[in-house]
Amino acid sequence: MPVTEHPPMTPAASPAPEDCIIFQDAGIVRGKKLIWSQGSFSIPRGSVTAIVGTNGTGKTTMISVELGLLPLTRGSVKVLGLPAGAANRYIGYVPQNYDSAGDMNITVRDSVLLGLTGTVFGWHRTTKAEKDKAFEAIDYVGLSTYTGQRLSQLSGGQRQRVAIAQALVGDPQLLLLDEPLANLDISSQSSLIELLAKLNREQHITIQVVSHDLNMLLPILTGAVYLLDGHPHYSPLDGILNSDLLTHLYGTKVEVIATPQGDMFVTHNSSLEPPSRTRHDLHTSSDAARFHTGKPCSVEKTEKDGTHD
């Protein structure tokens, strides 16, 4: 859906460190189970980063840690220059399964206003400034003609835009999204990616996305956090687009493909691809293993439940 042009939203003032998120020797245990440990990396301000890994490796757990909702077992995390949880007023968060977590009878306008009032219970007086702010966010995500409609009347892609508008109404500097592309058709996914690119480009918002599939995000990604062998790592995009690394990460044969047109995608079955394909490996297998894991790559098949994904 086209987005109406209007003056850009003004971000809230906050600390402005060069790195948006800093992990120092971070580790977390949940229910006596070690989720990940020895996480030391920084995510640049203004980046668009994916959190990738198999089920049960702790992708959603990482976002919860960054929001200060789960305490670390060891180490530290700083977000926007402050301890995790202290900078939440500058963070917009879109949870997984947003449309099943709230009241589907609420209108688009009232749903977005929740980003300011924070509750769906009872009647709350809202100021003109708050209403204007909500309309601005709704307009920005391209839903100005749906303001009075109920969430139950919208498509999945439109509801996801409502969730983003609710996160934007507080003028965040960091936007965290947990599986925002799940259960959306290709057109809705593409439209949502364009919106995220616009937010990053125009509002200079740092964006972090939990995702199982890198392909749709590749055009806007600048890097990725990958959860490998129980340890989180960060790499710029060129470092993560490595067939050997992704094969080790997902435990199945993965190949990074570059088309003659310069487009790139990740596939788990290269036999289905055209014979003109070329590999985009930036390191040899041994170099990739040393750089990312400090030891030769060997795919270990382990069963993981999805409890802490």
ChimeraX attribute file (.defattr): number of C-alpha atoms within 10 A of each C-alpha:
attribute: neighborCount
match mode: 1-to-1
recipient: residues
	/A:1	10
	/A:2	10
	/A:3	13
	/A:4	11
	/A:5	9
	/A:6	9
	/A:7	7
	/A:8	11
	/A:9	17
	/A:10	10
	/A:11	15
	/A:12	12
	/A:13	10
	/A:14	14
	/A:15	13
	/A:16	11
	/A:17	13
	/A:18	13
	/A:19	17
	/A:20	22
	/A:21	22
	/A:22	23
	/A:23	20
	/A:24	15
	/A:25	16
	/A:26	21
	/A:27	25
	/A:28	22
	/A:29	15
	/A:30	14
	/A:31	6
	/A:32	7
	/A:33	9
	/A:34	14
	/A:35	21
	/A:36	23
	/A:37	20
	/A:38	17
	/A:39	23
	/A:40	18
	/A:41	19
	/A:42	20
	/A:43	23
	/A:44	18
	/A:45	19
	/A:46	19
	/A:47	23
	/A:48	25
	/A:49	26
	/A:50	30
	/A:51	26
	/A:52	24
	/A:53	23
	/A:54	19
	/A:55	16
	/A:56	17
	/A:57	26
	/A:58	25
	/A:59	28
	/A:60	22
	/A:61	20
	/A:62	25
	/A:63	21
	/A:64	16
	/A:65	19
	/A:66	27
	/A:67	23
	/A:68	19
	/A:69	13
	/A:70	17
	/A:71	18
	/A:72	19
	/A:73	14
	/A:74	15
	/A:75	15
	/A:76	19
	/A:77	27
	/A:78	21
	/A:79	26
	/A:80	23
	/A:81	18
	/A:82	17
	/A:83	17
	/A:84	23
	/A:85	19
	/A:86	15
	/A:87	21
	/A:88	19
	/A:89	14
	/A:90	20
	/A:91	23
	/A:92	26
	/A:93	21
	/A:94	22
	/A:95	20
	/A:96	17
	/A:97	14
	/A:98	17
	/A:99	16
	/A:100	8
	/A:101	9
	/A:102	12
	/A:103	13
	/A:104	16
	/A:105	12
	/A:106	16
	/A:107	19
	/A:108	30
	/A:109	24
	/A:110	18
	/A:111	26
	/A:112	27
	/A:113	26
	/A:114	15
	/A:115	21
	/A:116	18
	/A:117	14
	/A:118	10
	/A:119	12
	/A:120	14
	/A:121	6
	/A:122	5
	/A:123	7
	/A:124	9
	/A:125	7
	/A:126	11
	/A:127	9
	/A:128	9
	/A:129	9
	/A:130	17
	/A:131	17
	/A:132	13
	/A:133	20
	/A:134	27
	/A:135	20
	/A:136	19
	/A:137	27
	/A:138	27
	/A:139	20
	/A:140	25
	/A:141	25
	/A:142	19
	/A:143	22
	/A:144	17
	/A:145	9
	/A:146	18
	/A:147	19
	/A:148	12
	/A:149	15
	/A:150	18
	/A:151	23
	/A:152	15
	/A:153	14
	/A:154	15
	/A:155	12
	/A:156	19
	/A:157	20
	/A:158	21
	/A:159	20
	/A:160	25
	/A:161	25
	/A:162	29
	/A:163	25
	/A:164	29
	/A:165	29
	/A:166	25
	/A:167	26
	/A:168	32
	/A:169	24
	/A:170	23
	/A:171	21
	/A:172	25
	/A:173	27
	/A:174	28
	/A:175	23
	/A:176	25
	/A:177	23
	/A:178	21
	/A:179	21
	/A:180	24
	/A:181	25
	/A:182	15
	/A:183	12
	/A:184	16
	/A:185	11
	/A:186	11
	/A:187	10
	/A:188	19
	/A:189	19
	/A:190	15
	/A:191	15
	/A:192	23
	/A:193	19
	/A:194	15
	/A:195	18
	/A:196	21
	/A:197	20
	/A:198	16
	/A:199	20
	/A:200	20
	/A:201	13
	/A:202	11
	/A:203	17
	/A:204	17
	/A:205	25
	/A:206	24
	/A:207	25
	/A:208	23
	/A:209	25
	/A:210	26
	/A:211	22
	/A:212	17
	/A:213	16
	/A:214	18
	/A:215	13
	/A:216	17
	/A:217	22
	/A:218	20
	/A:219	14
	/A:220	18
	/A:221	20
	/A:222	18
	/A:223	23
	/A:224	26
	/A:225	25
	/A:226	23
	/A:227	25
	/A:228	20
	/A:229	15
	/A:230	16
	/A:231	19
	/A:232	26
	/A:233	19
	/A:234	21
	/A:235	18
	/A:236	16
	/A:237	18
	/A:238	13
	/A:239	17
	/A:240	21
	/A:241	26
	/A:242	23
	/A:243	25
	/A:244	24
	/A:245	25
	/A:246	22
	/A:247	18
	/A:248	19
	/A:249	22
	/A:250	20
	/A:251	15
	/A:252	14
	/A:253	16
	/A:254	20
	/A:255	23
	/A:256	22
	/A:257	22
	/A:258	17
	/A:259	15
	/A:260	10
	/A:261	6
	/A:262	7
	/A:263	10
	/A:264	18
	/A:265	17
	/A:266	20
	/A:267	18
	/A:268	15
	/A:269	11
	/A:270	15
	/A:271	8
	/A:272	8
	/A:273	11
	/A:274	9
	/A:275	8
	/A:276	8
	/A:277	13
	/A:278	14
	/A:279	14
	/A:280	17
	/A:281	20
	/A:282	14
	/A:283	16
	/A:284	12
	/A:285	15
	/A:286	13
	/A:287	16
	/A:288	22
	/A:289	18
	/A:290	13
	/A:291	13
	/A:292	17
	/A:293	15
	/A:294	11
	/A:295	12
	/A:296	14
	/A:297	19
	/A:298	12
	/A:299	15
	/A:300	12
	/A:301	10
	/A:302	7
	/A:303	8
	/A:304	12
	/A:305	11
	/A:306	11
	/A:307	11
	/A:308	16
	/A:309	17
